[in-house]
Amino acid sequence: MELTWLGHSSFLIKDSKNRLILTDPFNNQVGYDTYKGNADFVTISHSHFDHSYIDEIKGNPSIIKESGTYNFDNLNIIGFNSYHDKQQGAVRGKNTIFTFEVDSYRLCHLGDIGYILNDDEITALGPIDILLIPVGGNFTIDGKEAEKLCHKINSSIIIPMHYKTSILTLPLDGVENFIRAMKSGERINSSTIHFHKKLQGLNEVKILTI
C-alpha cells in the first residue's frame, strides 16, 4: 500500500490493485496544488471548501460523505459520525471519521475532529494501524489534544495533518506542538510512504513532507 500526503487533510491511498482513494480534497484557496488526477473513491469528512473540492478530479469516482459501511471488493470503508467542535457541532457542524481496510491495514482519517473521542467512540472505530490526525488547532484539536487522543487510540503509525506549513494559507499552529507533546517524530523526506510488512510499533509519528 502506498500513502501520499497532498497537503492539509488530503491523502491519496493506492492499494495493491492500483485503486486510488482520495481523502478530503481542497480547492486552490488552501495554498497547496489542487488535485487534478484520477481517483476511484473520494471520502469527504465535511463540506467546508478545504475538504470537499471534487470539480477537477478525473475518473468518475464514487463519492462517500456520509456515515455507514461501504464494501468494494476487499476494500472496506466505514464512516462514523462525530463533530467539528466541542459543542456537538453547534459551532462548526458535523464531521465524519473514516476507516479504511486496505491490503490488510486499517487506516483511520479523523477529518476535522474538534474534540477528544470518548471510550465508546474509540471502541467503535476498532484497532487502527495508521492514524491520520489533525494537530493544528483553531478549527480542530490542537497538538496537546491530539497527543491525548493518539494515546487513547494507540495505532502503530501516526501521521499528523491539518497544520500550518510555509505553503498553507490558513491560520493554524505548526506541527511542532504535537511533536513536543508526543516527545517523538520522524521526519520523512517525501510526501509518500509505503507499507509492505506487518506493523509492529506503537504510536510512531511519521511527518511527511510536501
C-alpha positions in Angstrom: 0.0 0.0 0.0 1.2 3.5 -0.8 0.1 6.6 1.0 0.8 10.1 -0.3 0.1 13.4 1.6 -1.2 16.0 -0.8 -1.3 18.7 1.9 -3.7 19.7 4.6 -6.0 16.7 5.3 -5.8 15.3 1.8 -4.1 11.9 1.1 -4.0 9.6 -1.8 -4.1 5.9 -0.9 -3.1 3.4 -3.6 -3.8 -0.3 -2.9 -2.2 -3.4 -4.4 -4.8 -3.4 -7.2 -3.8 0.2 -8.1 -7.2 1.6 -6.9 -7.0 5.2 -5.7 -8.7 6.6 -2.6 -8.6 10.3 -2.2 -9.4 11.9 1.2 -10.7 15.5 1.8 -9.7 17.2 -1.5 -9.3 21.0 -1.3 -9.6 23.9 -3.7 -6.9 26.4 -4.6 -7.6 28.8 -1.7 -5.6 26.5 0.6 -2.2 27.1 -0.9 -1.3 23.6 -2.0 -1.8 22.4 -5.5 -5.3 21.2 -6.2 -5.6 17.5 -7.0 -6.5 17.0 -10.7 -5.6 13.4 -11.1 -7.7 10.2 -11.1 -9.5 8.6 -8.2 -11.7 5.6 -7.8 -13.1 6.7 -4.4 -13.3 10.0 -2.6 -14.1 10.5 1.1 -15.3 13.8 2.4 -15.3 14.4 6.1 -17.4 17.6 5.9 -18.5 20.1 3.3 -16.1 23.0 4.0 -14.1 24.3 1.0 -10.8 22.9 2.2 -12.1 19.4 2.5 -14.7 18.8 -0.3 -13.5 20.1 -3.7 -14.2 17.5 -6.3 -14.6 19.5 -9.5 -11.3 18.7 -11.1 -10.9 15.0 -10.1 -10.8 12.6 -13.0 -12.1 9.1 -13.3 -15.8 9.4 -12.2 -15.0 8.3 -8.6 -17.5 7.1 -6.0 -18.0 10.0 -3.6 -18.5 9.0 0.1 -19.5 11.7 2.5 -21.9 10.0 4.9 -21.6 7.6 7.8 -22.2 3.9 7.0 -20.4 0.8 5.7 -19.2 0.7 2.1 -17.7 -2.5 0.6 -15.8 -2.6 -2.7 -14.1 -6.0 -3.5 -11.8 -6.4 -0.5 -11.8 -2.7 0.2 -13.9 -1.6 3.1 -14.7 2.0 4.1 -16.7 2.8 7.2 -17.9 6.3 8.1 -18.6 7.3 11.8 -20.5 10.4 12.9 -18.6 12.9 15.0 -18.3 16.7 15.5 -16.1 19.5 14.2 -16.1 21.2 17.7 -16.5 20.6 21.4 -20.2 21.6 21.4 -21.6 18.6 19.4 -21.5 20.5 16.1 -23.2 23.7 17.3 -20.2 25.9 16.2 -18.8 24.2 13.1 -21.1 21.3 12.3 -20.7 17.6 12.0 -17.6 15.6 10.9 -17.3 12.1 9.5 -14.4 9.9 10.6 -13.5 7.3 8.0 -11.7 4.0 8.5 -10.3 2.1 5.5 -9.4 -1.6 5.4 -6.8 -1.7 2.6 -4.3 -4.5 1.9 -4.6 -5.9 5.4 -4.0 -2.5 7.0 -6.6 -0.5 8.9 -6.3 3.3 8.4 -8.3 6.0 10.2 -8.8 9.5 8.9 -10.2 11.7 11.6 -11.2 14.6 9.4 -11.7 17.8 11.2 -12.3 16.3 14.6 -12.8 19.0 17.2 -12.8 17.1 20.5 -11.2 14.1 22.1 -13.3 11.0 21.3 -14.8 9.1 24.3 -14.1 5.4 25.0 -17.2 4.2 23.3 -16.4 6.1 20.1 -12.8 4.7 20.1 -14.1 1.2 20.7 -16.5 1.6 17.7 -13.5 2.5 15.5 -11.8 -0.8 16.3 -8.0 -1.4 16.1 -6.1 1.1 13.9 -2.8 0.5 12.2 -2.3 4.0 10.7 -3.9 7.1 12.2 -4.2 10.4 10.2 -4.9 13.1 12.8 -5.3 16.9 12.7 -2.9 18.7 15.1 -3.1 22.4 14.1 -5.7 23.7 16.5 -8.0 26.7 15.8 -10.5 24.7 13.7 -9.7 21.2 15.2 -8.0 19.7 18.2 -4.6 21.1 18.8 -1.2 19.4 19.3 -1.7 18.6 23.0 -5.2 17.3 22.5 -4.1 15.2 19.5 -1.4 13.7 21.8 -4.1 12.6 24.3 -6.2 11.2 21.5 -3.3 9.3 19.9 -2.6 7.6 23.2 -6.2 6.6 23.6 -6.4 5.1 20.0 -2.8 3.5 20.2 -2.2 3.0 16.5 1.1 1.7 15.2 1.8 4.7 12.9 0.6 8.3 13.4 0.7 10.8 10.5 -0.2 14.4 11.5 -2.2 16.6 9.1 -4.1 19.8 9.1 -1.3 22.0 10.4 0.5 25.2 9.3 3.3 24.9 6.8 5.0 27.5 4.6 2.5 26.7 1.9 -0.8 26.6 3.8 -2.8 29.9 3.9 -5.0 29.0 6.9 -4.3 30.2 10.4 -3.2 27.0 12.2 -0.4 26.0 14.5 2.6 24.2 13.1 3.3 20.5 13.8 5.9 21.4 16.5 3.5 21.5 19.4 2.3 18.0 18.6 5.9 16.7 18.3 6.7 18.1 21.7 3.7 16.6 23.2 4.4 13.2 21.7 8.1 13.5 22.5 8.9 11.9 19.2 8.6 12.4 15.5 10.5 11.0 12.5 10.6 13.4 9.5 10.2 11.7 6.2 11.9 13.5 3.3 9.0 12.6 1.0 5.3 13.1 0.7 4.9 9.3 0.1 5.3 6.4 2.4 5.0 2.7 1.5 3.7 -0.1 3.7 4.7 -3.7 2.9 5.1 -5.6 6.2 3.0 -6.1 9.3 3.4 -3.1 11.6 4.9 -3.8 15.0 5.4 -0.5 16.7 3.1 1.7 18.8 2.4 5.4 18.3 5.3 6.0 15.9 5.0 9.5 14.5 5.9 10.0 10.8 5.9 13.5 9.5 5.6 13.6 5.7 7.0 16.4 3.6 5.3 18.1 0.6 
